[in-house]
Amino acid sequence: MPETKARTTEQIEADIAATRARLASTVDELVDRAHPKNVAKRQVEQARAQVFDERGQLRTQKLVAVGAAAVGVLGMLIMIRKLVGRR
């Protein structure tokens, strides 16, 4: 078995101080991430990335697909309403 050297009080206190500093940094980062303004900013960036590519060009294929899906859902709703209205 390897022998472990006894640590001094100063070493233990230094470890505790370093751990406390890392923990404080982590808490600060989490608070910053969870701030409503930053959350909203990330959501806007994600939405923008869905519509625009890296060069700032519209992602027309994705927009066409979303538009077609919306038209399809609307058509189904209209058809269901007409079928239900006949009864």
C-alpha positions as CSV (number, residue, x, y, z in Angstrom):
1,M,0.0,0.0,0.0
2,P,1.3,3.5,-0.8
3,E,1.8,5.6,2.2
4,T,-0.1,8.9,2.4
5,K,1.5,11.9,3.9
6,A,-0.4,13.8,6.5
7,R,-1.5,17.1,5.2
8,T,-0.9,20.3,7.0
9,T,-3.6,22.6,8.1
10,E,-2.4,25.2,5.6
11,Q,-2.7,22.7,2.8
12,I,-6.2,21.7,3.8
13,E,-7.2,25.4,4.1
14,A,-5.7,26.1,0.6
15,D,-7.7,23.2,-0.9
16,I,-10.9,24.4,0.7
17,A,-10.3,27.9,-0.6
18,A,-9.6,26.6,-4.1
19,T,-12.7,24.5,-4.0
20,R,-14.8,27.4,-2.7
21,A,-13.5,29.6,-5.6
22,R,-14.3,27.0,-8.2
23,L,-17.8,26.5,-6.7
24,A,-18.4,30.3,-6.6
25,S,-17.4,30.5,-10.3
26,T,-19.7,27.7,-11.2
27,V,-22.6,29.3,-9.3
28,D,-22.0,32.6,-11.1
29,E,-21.9,30.9,-14.5
30,L,-25.2,29.1,-13.7
31,V,-26.9,32.3,-12.5
32,D,-25.7,34.0,-15.8
33,R,-27.1,31.2,-17.9
34,A,-30.4,31.1,-16.1
35,H,-31.0,34.9,-16.3
36,P,-34.2,35.5,-18.3
37,K,-32.6,37.9,-20.7
38,N,-29.8,35.4,-21.6
39,V,-32.4,32.6,-21.9
40,A,-34.4,34.7,-24.3
41,K,-31.3,35.7,-26.3
42,R,-30.4,32.0,-26.7
43,Q,-33.9,31.2,-27.9
44,V,-33.9,34.0,-30.4
45,E,-30.5,32.8,-31.7
46,Q,-31.8,29.2,-32.0
47,A,-34.9,30.4,-33.9
48,R,-32.8,32.6,-36.2
49,A,-30.5,29.6,-36.9
50,Q,-33.6,27.7,-38.0
51,V,-34.5,30.3,-40.6
52,F,-31.1,31.6,-41.7
53,D,-27.9,29.8,-42.6
54,E,-24.3,30.7,-41.6
55,R,-24.1,33.3,-44.4
56,G,-27.4,35.0,-43.5
57,Q,-29.3,33.4,-46.4
58,L,-32.8,32.2,-45.9
59,R,-33.2,28.5,-45.5
60,T,-35.9,28.3,-48.2
61,Q,-36.2,24.5,-48.2
62,K,-37.0,24.5,-44.5
63,L,-39.5,27.4,-44.8
64,V,-41.2,25.7,-47.7
65,A,-41.5,22.5,-45.7
66,V,-42.9,24.3,-42.7
67,G,-45.4,26.2,-44.9
68,A,-46.5,23.0,-46.6
69,A,-47.0,21.3,-43.3
70,A,-49.1,24.3,-42.0
71,V,-51.2,24.2,-45.2
72,G,-51.7,20.4,-44.8
73,V,-52.8,20.8,-41.1
74,L,-55.2,23.6,-42.0
75,G,-56.6,21.5,-44.9
76,M,-57.2,18.6,-42.5
77,L,-58.9,20.8,-40.0
78,I,-61.2,22.2,-42.7
79,M,-62.0,18.8,-44.0
80,I,-62.8,17.5,-40.4
81,R,-65.0,20.5,-39.7
82,K,-67.0,19.9,-42.9
83,L,-67.4,16.2,-42.1
84,V,-68.5,16.9,-38.6
85,G,-70.8,19.7,-39.8
86,R,-72.7,17.3,-42.0
87,R,-74.1,15.3,-39.1
